[in-house]
């Protein structure tokens, strides 16, 4: 990426972050600490989560393709669009913790999915002493709550004791024209 593009990306991210913080402030939500996802990978927190899962033998490499229990996938679902990236991927046995199917945590090319980053982030927060964690999620991420809880249970953490998830729906309002 050339310098102009890199500078534009940083500026765009910073502007979006400012807008998010303003929105949270207006909703009377305070943020104690901001945490970049990249830190999770740079600090090897995500790899330490995989190591724990590996020692507990609750991960496996999927060599046969998508693991969707032959359920029907919506035409435009991400699971259908990216199913080719699941073959050879690393899966967490979340069904052991009540999930409807095992969840991919590393794609075939060893790039992580955001579930792994979220598990590592919450593990970090709990180990730093957080007694209460409030996740504000968009309505399109409602199923992520159970996936995250299963991932944390795989680390012997008790997410239901300290994590509260709030679901929000974005809407657009227009004045009469």
N, C-alpha and C positions, 0 to 999 in steps of 0.2 A: 504494500500500500504506500502510495507516495505521501509526502509530508502534508500536503493540503488535505488529502482524504483522512489521514490519521488525526489531524487537528480538528477536522469537521466532526469526526466520530466522537472525540473527547468532548467537544463543545455540545453536541447533541445529547450525549449521555448526561452531562452536567445540567443542561437545561431541563431535561426530563426529570432528573432527580429533584431539582428545585420545584418543579410543578407538582411532583408527588408529595414532597414535604409540605407545600402550601395546602394541598388538598387534605392531607392528614391533619394539619393544624386546624383547618376549617371544620373538620369532623371531630375536633377535640381529642385527637389521638397524638400522644407524644412518643417520640422515638428517642430511646436512651443511647443507642449505639448503631452506627451504620457499619455494614460488613460487606465487602465486595466478594462476589463469588470467586473471583480469580485467586483470592487469598487461600481459599480452601484447597485449590490445586497446587498453588505454590508452596504451601506448608505441608503438603502430603497428607492432609487430614482425610481426604477421600480414599487414598491408598491404605491408610490405617484401618478404615472401616472395612475395606475389602479383605485385608489381612485377618481381621476378627471374624468375619463371615467365613473365610476359608478355613480357619482353625476350627470353627464350629461345624464345618461341612454343610453349610446351608446355602452354598452357591454352586452353580454348574454352568458349563459352557454348552450352549445350545447349538448342536451341529445339524439339526434337521430342519431348521427354518422357524417361522413364526410359531410362538407358543400361545395360541388363543383358544385352545380346547375346541377347535372347529366351530367357534361361534361366528355368527355373521358380523361382518364389519361394515359400517356405513361407508358409502363410496368415498366421501371426503374426510374420513377420520384419519387422524395421524397414524394410528395403528396400521391402517391399510396403506397409506402413502409411504410409510417408512418400514414396512414389513421386511423388505429385502435387507435392511440393516440389522435385523435381529438374528439372522443365521450367523452362527459363530459368536454371538453375543454372550455376555456373562449375565446370568439370571440369579436373582435372590429368591429363595424358596418361601415367598410370602404366604403361600397357601398353608404353611405350618402354623401361621398366626391368624388364620381366619380369612385371608384374602380369597377372592374368586379365582385368581390365577397367579402364577409366579410372575415377577416383574423384572424387566431388563434394567441393569444398572450400568453396563458398559456395552456399547455397540460393537459390531464385528471388528471395527478398526481401533478398538480400545478407547474411543472417545466416550466420555461419561454422559449419561442422561441427567436431567436436572434433579431427578429423584435422589441420586447418589449425593449430589451437592447438598440437597436439603437435609438428608440424613446426617451427613458429616457436620453441617452447620448446627443442627439441633443437638447433636452429641457434644459439640464444642460448647454450646451455650449451657447445657445442663452441667457439664464438667466444670464450667466457670462459676457455677453456683446459682444459676437462674432458678428461682422457685416458681416463677410464673412466666409463661411464654404465650404471647397472643399473636397468632398468625392472621393477617387480613388477606383473604384470597378472593379472586374473581370467581364468579359463579361457574365459569368453565373449568375450574380446578377443584370442584367439590369432591371428586373421587380421589384426589391427591391426598386428602386428609387420612383416609384409611391406609393408603399405600405407605405414607410416611410413618404412621403409627406402627404398622407391621415391620417396617425397616428398623425402627427404634427398639421394638420388642426383640428383634434379632440380636441387638446389642445388649440385651438385658436391662434396658432402660424402661421406665414406666411412663410413657407419654401421656396417658390419660390422667395422671396425677397432676401434671403441671402445664399441659398445652391446651389452650383454648383457641379454636379456629372460628373466625368470623367471616361469613360469606357476604360479599358485596356484589351488586349488579350495576354495571355502568349503564347510564342512560343518556340520551341526548334530548335536550328540550329546545323547542323552537317557539318564537313568538308568532302571533298571527301576522301574516304578511299582508 
